[in-house]
């Protein structure tokens, strides 16, 4: 099969790495890709927002399956364009992708269909947002309606922080049209967990639960990011809870979307909060998580290409997926200044020593080659250092040891990924 992966980050590198293992694969392309992906796939020099050009390319080389990584091309309708040209695609059409593309739509959809979520109000201007926030009390959650690269959520803890946040949304217009409306919702205490599944428009195959770490600094401090680390198992979700999410959230959502003429084929991601009152949905994403996808690809035993091709064109061949018993962990190495103003163009040195460690894989997230051919940083999140191990403790130990060998003195990373989970579970090997 000829396969095209759309995207150029660590998630797409992990997808290409996993797809490359399939005996069904004949040719692998990635648009736009990155230097790491270039080692295992042919790169197509198109940015992810060039949806018409990418769709035309896919049709011209007779792609048998397109797999969409990031949210932006999905929101721009790339799945619709590919299907119009006869190219099967694993990724939802524009109407279905609105479950991520609009936080307002997602919250109203959840309310409409009885999906458990935090109480919320919709604000159209600064005054209504301020009033809603004061009704909920502090801390409170403010979310830009549209796509904001994982950075459109602010959690003010007092009046001063609220005013600063409102200034970003409505004064400085930091998020542009994505914040024409914002969601104001109650703050929920608890542990976050990511639950991602494959959907074929009707059926749902759950991936293993995982946990990501969105805040920049240790102790869950600092601004929200696209994600600074992840691990699977999540360590805080057992089989009963996972079954509840599948039956109470994921399957009802896919069924409801189909009834609203928004049939969902692709990765469906539920960001959950485990609260004292039970599980609540924080958000839905219409794609594989990043960096959760990296650890899930390391653990998945099934042929990913066979699964995604079946999901794109019909129904899944299996009723459940198989995962390695080993744990997997991912550390994101970020640029100084991330997420506001990342410093790019810094040499990354030779990654060979880090990659040589047992159980270690390094996925490129934001890298490029400079004029001299050197590998340099080219984004906020730059490298994903991932590792497997008999348990979470070993996987994390291997990942941190490998990260220390990356020759990039200015790298920014969290030093506490998995620490709280390991302390709570003692062994670190629970679901």
C-alpha positions as a printed NumPy array, in Angstrom:
array([[  0.   ,   0.   ,   0.   ],
       [  1.049,   3.586,  -0.661],
       [  0.55 ,   5.654,   2.483],
       [  0.697,   9.406,   3.116],
       [  1.049,  10.766,   6.653],
       [  0.146,  14.437,   7.036],
       [  2.093,  16.428,   9.614],
       [  5.643,  17.101,  10.665],
       [  5.939,  16.569,  14.412],
       [  6.797,  13.874,  16.904],
       [  3.373,  12.276,  16.637],
       [  3.761,  11.917,  12.869],
       [  7.288,  10.53 ,  13.277],
       [  5.867,   7.893,  15.642],
       [  3.056,   7.088,  13.192],
       [  5.542,   6.691,  10.337],
       [  7.779,   4.536,  12.552],
       [  4.863,   2.23 ,  13.366],
       [  3.465,   2.135,   9.812],
       [  6.931,   1.267,   8.491],
       [  6.72 ,  -2.028,  10.428],
       [  3.696,  -3.257,   8.443],
       [  4.247,  -5.909,   5.751],
       [  1.402,  -4.237,   3.832],
       [  3.441,  -1.055,   3.306],
       [  4.988,  -0.437,  -0.115],
       [  5.685,   3.312,  -0.149],
       [  5.526,   5.86 ,   2.664],
       [  5.228,   9.625,   2.195],
       [  4.957,  12.417,   4.757],
       [  3.882,  16.045,   4.228],
       [  5.841,  18.006,   5.262],
       [  7.726,  15.677,   7.597],
       [ 11.028,  16.52 ,   9.288],
       [ 14.658,  15.315,   9.26 ],
       [ 13.848,  12.35 ,  11.493],
       [ 10.932,  11.254,   9.333],
       [ 13.142,  11.679,   6.248],
       [ 15.099,   8.623,   7.411],
       [ 12.054,   6.364,   6.93 ],
       [  9.727,   8.166,   4.47 ],
       [  9.776,  10.342,   1.353],
       [  9.021,  13.954,   2.28 ],
       [  6.454,  16.083,   0.458],
       [  7.32 ,  19.808,   0.794],
       [  3.841,  21.056,   1.658],
       [  2.759,  22.673,   4.917],
       [ -0.219,  21.121,   6.675],
       [ -2.53 ,  24.02 ,   5.783],
       [ -2.01 ,  23.479,   2.032],
       [ -4.917,  21.058,   1.961],
       [ -5.735,  21.33 ,  -1.756],
       [ -2.125,  20.808,  -2.805],
       [ -1.707,  17.822,  -0.479],
       [ -4.947,  16.265,  -1.707],
       [ -3.885,  16.764,  -5.332],
       [ -0.521,  15.137,  -4.614],
       [ -2.184,  12.165,  -2.92 ],
       [ -4.41 ,  11.605,  -5.931],
       [ -1.531,  12.035,  -8.399],
       [  0.588,   9.273,  -6.846],
       [ -2.436,   7.055,  -6.123],
       [ -2.189,   7.02 ,  -2.349],
       [ -4.081,   4.062,  -0.866],
       [ -4.398,   5.597,   2.602],
       [ -3.868,   9.07 ,   4.044],
       [ -3.409,   9.438,   7.807],
       [ -3.89 ,  12.923,   9.261],
       [ -1.88 ,  13.888,  12.333],
       [ -2.549,  17.523,  13.371],
       [ -5.827,  19.268,  14.073],
       [ -5.388,  22.21 ,  11.676],
       [ -5.721,  20.356,   8.348],
       [ -8.709,  18.454,   9.738],
       [-10.415,  21.724,  10.67 ],
       [ -9.64 ,  23.008,   7.162],
       [-11.39 ,  20.019,   5.596],
       [ -8.486,  17.958,   4.295],
       [-10.391,  14.701,   4.807],
       [-13.234,  16.027,   2.647],
       [-10.779,  17.059,  -0.096],
       [ -9.018,  13.69 ,  -0.057],
       [-12.277,  11.749,  -0.225],
       [-13.493,  13.933,  -3.113],
       [-10.413,  12.761,  -5.019],
       [-10.988,   9.115,  -4.186],
       [ -8.246,   8.863,  -1.557],
       [ -9.223,   6.862,   1.57 ],
       [ -8.369,   8.808,   4.707],
       [ -8.169,   7.997,   8.402],
       [ -9.182,  11.305,   9.898],
       [-12.601,  12.919,  10.344],
       [-14.289,  15.204,   7.858],
       [-14.546,  18.886,   8.674],
       [-18.013,  18.604,  10.228],
       [-16.945,  15.825,  12.602],
       [-13.638,  17.547,  13.419],
       [-15.613,  20.464,  14.861],
       [-15.693,  18.501,  18.113],
       [-12.126,  19.765,  18.532],
       [-12.217,  22.819,  16.286],
       [-14.847,  24.546,  18.432],
       [-14.843,  24.28 ,  22.223],
       [-18.294,  25.88 ,  22.219],
       [-19.648,  23.193,  19.887],
       [-18.031,  20.454,  21.983],
       [-19.47 ,  21.694,  25.277],
       [-22.946,  22.178,  23.832],
       [-22.705,  18.745,  22.171],
       [-21.825,  17.157,  25.521],
       [-24.69 ,  18.939,  27.255],
       [-27.067,  17.869,  24.486],
       [-26.118,  14.203,  24.755],
       [-25.581,  13.823,  28.48 ],
       [-21.804,  13.411,  28.377],
       [-20.445,  14.231,  31.866],
       [-18.445,  17.458,  31.785],
       [-17.721,  20.557,  33.86 ],
       [-20.399,  23.231,  34.257],
       [-19.845,  26.039,  31.76 ],
       [-21.026,  29.302,  30.231],
       [-20.309,  30.814,  26.813],
       [-18.931,  34.371,  26.745],
       [-18.908,  36.612,  23.658],
       [-17.061,  39.584,  25.13 ],
       [-14.887,  40.671,  28.027],
       [-17.749,  41.788,  30.252],
       [-19.744,  38.558,  29.968],
       [-16.58 ,  36.484,  30.491],
       [-15.705,  38.445,  33.631],
       [-19.201,  38.025,  35.03 ],
       [-19.235,  34.285,  34.313],
       [-15.815,  33.785,  35.895],
       [-16.93 ,  35.561,  39.056],
       [-20.025,  33.371,  39.244],
       [-17.866,  30.244,  39.185],
       [-15.254,  31.642,  41.58 ],
       [-11.515,  31.023,  41.578],
       [ -9.739,  29.12 ,  40.244],
       [-11.695,  29.207,  36.996],
       [-11.032,  27.888,  33.492],
       [-11.074,  30.053,  30.346],
       [-10.859,  28.379,  26.931],
       [-10.593,  29.921,  23.484],
       [-13.335,  28.548,  21.245],
       [-11.096,  27.797,  18.271],
       [ -7.784,  26.054,  17.695],
       [ -4.845,  27.517,  19.615],
       [ -2.147,  24.81 ,  19.349],
       [ -2.934,  23.525,  22.83 ],
       [ -2.22 ,  26.903,  24.421],
       [ -5.683,  28.49 ,  24.467],
       [ -6.581,  27.465,  28.028],
       [ -5.879,  29.788,  30.964],
       [ -6.638,  29.09 ,  34.639],
       [ -6.842,  32.37 ,  36.601],
       [ -6.629,  31.978,  40.378],
       [ -7.546,  35.544,  41.364],
       [ -8.901,  38.828,  40.011],
       [ -5.518,  40.047,  38.772],
       [ -4.896,  36.875,  36.781],
       [ -8.452,  37.017,  35.433],
       [ -7.929,  40.543,  34.114],
       [ -4.614,  39.538,  32.541],
       [ -6.275,  36.564,  30.846],
       [ -9.192,  38.632,  29.568],
       [ -6.699,  41.109,  28.143],
       [ -5.001,  38.302,  26.217],
       [ -8.306,  37.029,  24.838],
       [-10.128,  40.271,  24.08 ],
       [ -7.579,  43.097,  24.316],
       [ -4.356,  41.867,  22.745],
       [ -6.298,  39.32 ,  20.664],
       [ -3.48 ,  36.852,  21.317],
       [ -5.578,  34.024,  19.877],
       [ -7.202,  36.017,  17.074],
       [-10.567,  34.792,  15.81 ],
       [-10.169,  31.607,  17.873],
       [-11.239,  33.718,  20.865],
       [-14.229,  35.5  ,  19.337],
       [-16.075,  33.367,  21.869],
       [-14.637,  31.72 ,  24.95 ],
       [-15.818,  28.959,  27.252],
       [-15.843,  29.802,  30.952],
       [-16.126,  26.706,  33.105],
       [-15.763,  25.451,  36.627],
       [-12.337,  24.265,  37.703],
       [-12.206,  20.558,  38.503],
       [ -9.772,  19.06 ,  41.005],
       [ -8.275,  15.666,  40.251],
       [ -5.912,  13.771,  37.967],
       [ -6.021,  14.119,  34.196],
       [ -5.924,  11.08 ,  31.93 ],
       [ -6.067,  10.701,  28.152],
       [ -8.39 ,   8.138,  26.588],
       [ -7.919,   7.726,  22.841],
       [ -9.788,   5.374,  20.53 ],
       [ -9.976,   4.481,  16.86 ],
       [-13.38 ,   5.044,  15.258],
       [-14.653,   3.803,  11.888],
       [-17.842,   5.862,  11.88 ],
       [-19.72 ,   3.258,  13.877],
       [-17.392,   1.075,  15.934],
       [-14.828,   2.107,  18.527],
       [-11.521,   0.411,  19.388],
       [ -9.923,   1.87 ,  22.52 ],
       [ -6.194,   2.388,  22.799],
       [ -4.539,   1.94 ,  26.189],
       [ -5.132,   4.816,  28.626],
       [ -2.255,   7.278,  28.875],
       [ -1.357,  10.38 ,  30.823],
       [  0.2  ,  13.566,  29.502],
       [  1.666,  16.576,  31.273],
       [  0.547,  19.89 ,  29.793],
       [  2.154,  22.463,  32.098],
       [  5.651,  23.682,  31.247],
       [  7.321,  23.313,  34.621],
       [  7.655,  20.718,  37.358],
       [  4.796,  20.506,  39.809],
       [  2.277,  21.32 ,  37.069],
       [  3.307,  24.974,  37.148],
       [  3.754,  27.468,  34.341],
       [  1.742,  27.964,  31.155],
       [ -0.103,  25.267,  29.263],
       [  1.813,  23.707,  26.388],
       [  1.115,  21.158,  23.702],
       [  2.434,  18.567,  26.164],
       [  5.767,  18.078,  27.955],
       [  5.646,  14.338,  28.538],
       [  3.454,  11.266,  28.64 ],
       [  3.334,   7.673,  29.743],
       [  1.24 ,   4.551,  29.303],
       [ -0.149,   2.851,  31.316],
       [ -1.652,   5.95 ,  32.857],
       [ -1.241,   4.493,  36.342],
       [ -4.53 ,   5.981,  37.538],
       [ -7.167,   4.219,  35.437],
       [ -8.037,   0.579,  36.001],
       [-10.057,  -1.742,  33.725],
       [-13.411,  -0.807,  35.288],
       [-12.886,   2.912,  34.741],
       [-11.658,   2.323,  31.187],
       [-14.744,   0.242,  30.435],
       [-16.96 ,   2.997,  31.872],
       [-15.351,   5.607,  29.618],
       [-15.753,   3.381,  26.572],
       [-19.449,   2.705,  27.222],
       [-20.45 ,   6.026,  28.776],
       [-18.401,   8.436,  26.667],
       [-16.658,   7.142,  23.544],
       [-19.331,   4.931,  22.005],
       [-22.189,   7.369,  22.741],
       [-20.183,  10.227,  21.199],
       [-19.479,   8.329,  17.972],
       [-23.137,   7.264,  17.772],
       [-24.395,  10.806,  18.424],
       [-22.042,  12.323,  15.849],
       [-23.3  ,   9.863,  13.235],
       [-26.912,  10.781,  14.048],
       [-26.027,  14.443,  13.504],
       [-24.57 ,  13.608,  10.067],
       [-21.025,  13.981,  11.373],
       [-19.811,  10.376,  11.062],
       [-16.421,  10.161,  12.761],
       [-13.603,   8.122,  11.224],
       [-10.268,   8.693,  12.877],
       [ -8.602,   9.017,  16.253],
       [-11.026,  10.3  ,  18.903],
       [ -9.346,  11.658,  22.017],
       [-11.133,  12.359,  25.291],
       [ -9.238,  14.43 ,  27.842],
       [-10.64 ,  13.328,  31.191],
       [-10.448,  14.468,  34.795],
       [-10.75 ,  11.878,  37.56 ],
       [-12.562,  13.873,  40.244],
       [-13.89 ,  12.78 ,  43.652],
       [-17.358,  12.918,  42.059],
       [-16.362,  10.69 ,  39.138],
       [-14.966,  11.042,  35.627],
       [-15.602,  14.246,  33.681],
       [-14.698,  15.094,  30.079],
       [-12.495,  18.176,  29.802],
       [-12.221,  18.203,  26.017],
       [-12.364,  16.162,  22.842],
       [ -9.68 ,  16.107,  20.182],
       [-10.219,  14.795,  16.674],
       [ -6.738,  13.301,  16.348],
       [ -4.084,  11.244,  18.084],
       [ -2.587,  12.952,  21.103],
       [  0.922,  14.373,  21.055],
       [  2.93 ,  13.139,  22.998],
       [  0.472,  10.404,  24.035],
       [  0.572,   8.966,  20.526],
       [  4.285,   8.33 ,  20.805],
       [  3.965,   6.069,  23.854],
       [  0.898,   4.327,  22.434],
       [  2.703,   3.485,  19.19 ],
       [  5.523,   1.962,  21.252],
       [  3.063,  -0.303,  23.081],
       [  0.665,  -1.249,  20.265],
       [  1.24 ,  -4.796,  18.988],
       [ -1.288,  -4.814,  16.135],
       [ -0.525,  -3.856,  12.529],
       [ -1.399,  -0.151,  12.521],
       [ -1.67 ,   0.061,   8.746],
       [ -4.162,  -2.791,   8.579],
       [ -6.262,  -1.158,  11.304],
       [ -6.305,   2.337,   9.831],
       [ -6.976,   1.147,   6.285],
       [ -9.952,  -0.859,   7.515],
       [-11.23 ,   2.068,   9.561],
       [-10.961,   4.426,   6.601],
       [-12.81 ,   2.203,   4.147],
       [-15.156,   0.04 ,   6.177],
       [-15.07 ,  -1.604,   9.568],
       [-12.282,  -2.67 ,  11.873],
       [-11.123,  -6.294,  11.498],
       [-10.863,  -6.868,  15.256],
       [-12.956,  -6.158,  18.333],
       [-10.037,  -5.252,  20.579],
       [ -6.425,  -4.157,  20.283],
       [ -3.333,  -5.813,  21.716],
       [ -0.714,  -3.952,  23.731],
       [  2.675,  -4.907,  25.068],
       [  2.755,  -5.424,  28.815],
       [  5.758,  -3.12 ,  28.98 ],
       [  5.27 ,   0.515,  29.953],
       [  6.313,   3.402,  27.724],
       [  7.326,   6.952,  28.638],
       [  8.036,  10.092,  26.614],
       [  9.978,  13.215,  27.584],
       [  9.589,  16.329,  25.457],
       [ 12.732,  18.415,  24.998],
       [ 11.656,  21.991,  24.286],
       [ 13.341,  25.211,  23.208],
       [ 14.098,  28.027,  25.665],
       [ 11.232,  30.517,  25.585],
       [  8.599,  27.899,  24.738],
       [  5.611,  28.27 ,  24.51 ],
       [  5.592,  32.068,  24.045],
       [  8.721,  32.787,  21.972],
       [ 10.827,  29.666,  21.433],
       [ 14.46 ,  30.163,  20.484],
       [ 15.185,  28.179,  17.319],
       [ 18.184,  27.395,  15.142],
       [ 20.237,  25.838,  17.948],
       [ 22.49 ,  22.864,  17.027],
       [ 21.263,  19.596,  18.533],
       [ 24.447,  17.592,  18.231],
       [ 24.674,  13.885,  17.51 ],
       [ 21.683,  11.873,  18.754],
       [ 23.373,   8.509,  18.178],
       [ 24.479,   8.011,  21.784],
       [ 20.997,   8.669,  23.14 ],
       [ 19.342,   6.444,  20.541],
       [ 21.709,   3.56 ,  21.288],
       [ 20.3  ,   2.906,  24.76 ],
       [ 18.129,  -0.172,  25.239],
       [ 14.418,   0.431,  24.686],
       [ 14.912,   4.033,  23.517],
       [ 13.376,   5.739,  20.481],
       [ 13.805,   9.418,  19.639],
       [ 11.115,  11.065,  17.546],
       [ 11.746,  14.45 ,  15.925],
       [  9.121,  17.079,  16.77 ],
       [ 10.557,  20.433,  15.7  ],
       [ 13.847,  19.929,  13.877],
       [ 15.415,  21.082,  10.614],
       [ 18.727,  21.09 ,   8.747],
       [ 20.612,  24.372,   8.551],
       [ 22.611,  25.61 ,   5.545],
       [ 25.53 ,  23.437,   6.609],
       [ 23.39 ,  20.337,   6.998],
       [ 23.485,  20.335,  10.796],
       [ 20.456,  19.224,  12.786],
       [ 18.98 ,  22.272,  14.557],
       [ 15.923,  23.186,  16.592],
       [ 13.047,  24.544,  14.52 ],
       [ 10.097,  24.81 ,  16.878],
       [  8.909,  24.912,  20.462],
       [  8.821,  21.191,  21.104],
       [ 11.937,  19.793,  19.447],
       [ 12.646,  16.16 ,  20.376],
       [ 10.613,  13.383,  21.993],
       [ 12.827,  11.005,  23.949],
       [ 10.807,   7.836,  24.469],
       [ 11.578,   4.533,  26.143],
       [  9.955,   1.259,  27.113],
       [ 10.582,  -0.766,  30.253],
       [  9.221,  -3.618,  32.335],
       [  7.326,  -1.021,  34.362],
       [  6.818,   2.712,  34.366],
       [  9.778,   3.254,  36.674],
       [ 12.184,   1.527,  34.278],
       [ 10.729,   3.255,  31.212],
       [ 11.182,   6.663,  32.84 ],
       [ 14.699,   5.842,  34.042],
       [ 15.712,   4.891,  30.502],
       [ 14.086,   7.984,  29.002],
       [ 15.789,  10.373,  31.43 ],
       [ 19.149,   8.661,  30.918],
       [ 18.816,   9.026,  27.15 ],
       [ 17.679,  12.659,  27.417],
       [ 20.824,  13.449,  29.398],
       [ 22.892,  12.276,  26.41 ],
       [ 21.271,  14.717,  23.978],
       [ 23.963,  17.315,  23.259],
       [ 21.802,  20.408,  23.631],
       [ 22.706,  22.396,  26.761],
       [ 19.728,  24.777,  26.503],
       [ 17.067,  22.057,  26.329],
       [ 14.02 ,  22.523,  28.543],
       [ 12.352,  19.461,  30.055],
       [ 10.312,  18.511,  33.068],
       [ 12.087,  16.418,  35.679],
       [  8.956,  15.071,  37.363],
       [  7.137,  13.134,  34.63 ],
       [  5.427,  10.162,  36.272],
       [  6.783,  10.968,  39.73 ],
       [  3.423,  11.469,  41.415],
       [  1.956,   8.385,  39.736],
       [  4.891,   6.227,  40.826],
       [  4.533,   7.457,  44.383],
       [  0.804,   6.706,  44.396],
       [  1.019,   3.242,  42.852],
       [  4.29 ,   2.194,  44.537],
       [  5.124,  -0.301,  41.783],
       [  4.31 ,   1.979,  38.866],
       [  2.946,  -0.974,  36.933],
       [ -0.788,  -0.538,  37.425],
       [ -3.22 ,   0.468,  34.681]])
